[in-house]
Amino acid sequence: MRTHHIFRHGRRTLVLAAVVFAGLNVVAAFHAWRFTHFTVAAGTHTDNPEQLTPLQKLGVLLTGIKNPKPVNQQYPSFPFATLHLASPNGRLECWYGPVAQPRGTVALFHGYTSSKGKLLTEAAHFRSLGYNVLLTDFAGNGGSTGNVCTVGHHEAADVATVLRWLQRRNSPVFVYANSMGAVATLRAEAELGVQPTANVLECPYGSMLETAQSRFRSMRVPSFPMANLLVFWGGVENNFWAFDLDTKHYAAHVTTPTLLLWGNADPRVTRTETEAIFTALAGPKQRQDFAGSGHEPYWWKHPHQWRTVTGEFLRMHYQATTHK
């Protein structure tokens, strides 16, 4: 009789565990879809986790983030032409801002839930140094087609498309990319066979799993197992194995000279992640930290330092191309 009671109790426990596990997977799959698929309806994006109240955080955990497709709300004050390039992910919209007697071109790539219109200050800086600029909306963002965003994986094909288009013009090509754009750049160079003259990369995250875990840390809730399930379903829903999206692995195959930028108050990308990526980079490398800066443009708090370090890095590698 006692054995029968234990068996029944164990079976109920297993059934309950299976129901809970299934429920967690349903929630994770829903969140992953909302995280990687922008809505076409206009609206505001859910605030960063650090800005939410406890009640708002609970709402996000239950219903997912509000994730409207990013739009360009600012346009260049400098002369530019709108171009369209065909990527495997769809038609990309780009702004091309040429200068007289250019030293080369800087291709600029934005981060998650952003668009090329957020990089106009950076573009104007590079134009003032004598470089053409090409700003691109990743597929699913801004003026480009689609509504899917894989936080750096599929976007690598967009980076490769832009770099190949520029390199056919036989002049130095530099990359300036932040966060998701920096991850996409490293994957494009490591796995898709493109190599610009040099990279300036802001705050790339360590891996898809690490960036998912950081979201849960920011919400002050345990990351396991939901971060792992979120990564699993994000990959399944978008046809790739998201646990292999590892920036450190990409960096180990990148020989392009790279300047890595990081803010030491970044709540999303840790010092450990940044140091691991920098250590892994296989080519010439330089690192600059910005005191007190978070996951944000570094010219906000350190305009002179940011202009100086980026300008000197580009000048050095432009001169290297002219002395070959």
N, C-alpha and C positions, 0 to 999 in steps of 0.2 A: 504493500500500500504506500509506504514511504517512498519507494523507488518510483512508483507511478506519479506521485505528487512532484517529486524532483524533476521527472521527465516533462511533465506538463508545464512546470515553472520555467524550465530551460527552454522549451519550445516557445513559450510566450515571450521570453527575453529575446530569442533569436528573431521572432517575428517583429517585435518592437524595434530591434536594432535595424532590421531590414527596412522597415517603414521610415525610420529616421534617416538612414543612409539614402534611401530613394528621395526623400523630401529634400535633403541637402543638395543632392544632384540636380533636382528640379530648380531649386533656388539659384544654384551656381550657374546652370545653363541659361537661365533667364538673365542674370546679371551679366554674364559673358556676352550675351547677345546685345544687351543695352550698351555695354562698354565698347563694343566693336562695330556697332551699326548706328550711324547718326539718323535722327528723325528728320523728315523734310519739313515738318511744321516749325514755324518760327517760334522762338522762345529763348529763354535764358538757360545757360548751362548750370547744373548744380554747382554750388560753391565748392572750393577745395575743402577736404575733410577738416583741416585745421580751423576753418571759419564757421563750421556748423555747430549749433547747439546740440546738447544730448538728445533732445526730442527729434531734431532734424536728422541726426545720425541714425536714429532708430527708423525713421521714415525711409531713409536711403537703403538701409539694410533690408527692409521689407519690400520696397517697390523698385529699387534700382535707381540709377542716376537719370536725370533729365539730360539728354545728349543731342541737342539740335545740331544740324550740320553747320560748321563754322562758316561765316561769311566775311568777305573783305569789307570792312567799314572805313578804311583809309586807303588813299591812292597816292602814288608818287607825286611829289612836287617837282621832280626833275623830268626831263623829256623821256618818254618810254613808248615802246610798242608792245601790244599784246600778241603773244604767240601761242600756238597750240601744237603740242607734241603728242605722238601716239605711243603710249606705254602699254605693256601687257595688262595693266590694271584699268585702262580706259584713257580718255583724252585729258591731257594735262593742260591747264592754263598757266602761262608764264608771263611775267613782265620783264622786258629786256630794256635796260637803260645804258646805252653806249656812251662813251666819252671820246674826245679827240685824242688820237695817238695813244691808244690804251697799252698798258703793260701786260694785259691779259684779262681774264674774266673771273669774277667771283660768283659762284653758284650758291644761292642761299636756300636752306631748307628748314622749315618750321617744325615745331613740336606738336604734341597731341592736343586735340581740340583747339587748334590755332589755324593760321592761314598766312599767306605771304605778306599780307598787309601789316602784320605785326613786326616785320623785319625792315621797315623803311628807314629807321634811324641807322641801322647797321649798313644798309645798302648805300645811303647817302655818304657815310663815312668812307666806304671803299671807293666810291666814285671820286671823292675828294683826293684820294691817294693815286688816282690815275687808272682805275680798273673799271671795265664794263661790269655790269651786274645783271644777273638773271635770277629772278625770284620765282619760285614754283609752288603752286598748290599741289600737295600730294593728292592722288586719286581719293575721292570721297570728301575732300575739303575745298572750301572756297569756290572758285570758278571751275574746278575740275569735275569730271563726271563721277557718278556713283555716290555711295554713302557708307562704304565699308572702310574701316581703319583697323589695321592689325598691329599698331603700336611699334612698327619698325620692320616687320618681316616682309610683307608684300611691298611695302614702300621702298625697299631696296631696289626693286625693278624700276621705280620712278627715278631714283637717283641715277641708276645706270643709263636710263634713256636720256636724261639731261646731259650727263657727262659725255656720252658718245656724240651727241649732237654738237656740243661745244668743241670737242676735240677734233672734229672734222675741219675746224677753222684754223688749225695749226698755230695756236698761241697758248701760252700757259693758262691752265684752268685750276682755280683754287676752290675749295669747298669751305663754306661757313654754315654750320648746322648746329641746332640745339636740341637736346633731349631726345625725343623720338627720331628726329632728323639725323642726329649724330649716330644713333644705333643703326638706322637704315644705311647711312654712309659706310659704316664699318662693314656691314654685311655685304653691301654692293662691291666693296673692294676685296673682301675675303673670298666671296663665293661667286660673284657675277663677272669678274674679270675686268674691272675698270680701275684705273689708277690716275688720279689727278696729280698736279704738281705738288700740292701740299693741302693739309686739312687744318682747319680751326674748328674744334669740336667743344661744345658746351654741355656739360653735365649729362653724358649718356648714362643710363642705368646699367646695372651689372647683368641682369637677366630678366626674362619675363616673370619668372617666379619671384625674384627679389622685388621687382616693382609692384607686383600684386601684394606681396607681404607688407610693403611700405604703406600701401593704402589702408590695410587693416590696422597697422600700427598707428597711423594718423587718426583712425576712428577710435583708437584705444580699445580694440577688441582682439581676441586671439586670432592669429592668422591661420592656424592649422585647425581643421583641414580645408577651410573654405578657400584660401588662396590657391592651394593645390588644385582643388576642383575647378576653380575659376579659370586657371591656366589650361587645364585639360579641356574644358568645354570651349574656351576661346579658340583653341587650336582645331578641335573637331568641327566647330561651326564654320571655320574659315579655311579648312583643308590644309593644315600644316601641323607639325608636332611642336607645340609651343614651348615645351620643356627644352628644346634644342635652341631656342632663341637666347643665346648666351653671348653677350658682348665681349666678354673676356676671351672666349674662343675665337671670335672674329678678329679681335685685336692681335692675337698671336700670328695671324696670317696677313697682317697689313704692314707693308714696308714703306708706305707713303709717309714723308715727314709730317708729323702731327703735333699741333699745339693743343693740349688738353686744358680746358678751363673748368673750374669748380668753385662754388660758393661754400664756405665752411659752415654756413648756417642752413644748408639745404636740408629740408625735412623729408625729401623724397629719395635722394641719392646719397648714400652714406660715404664717409671717408674710406671705409674698407672697400666698397665697390670701386671707387675712383682710383684708389691705389692699386687694386688688382688689375684694372684696365690699363693703367699707365705702365705697370710692370710688364704686362703681356705684349704691349705694342712692339712689333718686330723691327720697325724702322727708326730713323732719327726722331727724337721726341723731346718735347718741352712741356712743362706744366706750370700753370699759374693759378693760385688760389686767391679768392677775393674775400677778405674778412667781413663777416656780418651779412653777406649776401645769401639769399635763399635760392629757391628754384625759380629764378627770374633773370632778366637781362642784367648783365653786370655793369653796363653803363649807367644804370639807374643810380647806384650808390658810388661807383668808382669810374666816372666818365674819363678822367685823364689817364688813369692806369689802364683801363680797357683799350682806349685808343692807342696808347703807346705800345702796349704789348702786342696787339694784333697788327698794327702797322709795321712794327719792326720785324715781326715774324714773316709777313708777306714780302717785305723788302728784301730780307735775307734770301728767301727762296726764289724770288724773282731774279735776283742777281746771280744765283746759282745756275739758273737756266740760261742766262746770257753769256756765261763763261764756259759753257760746255764746248 
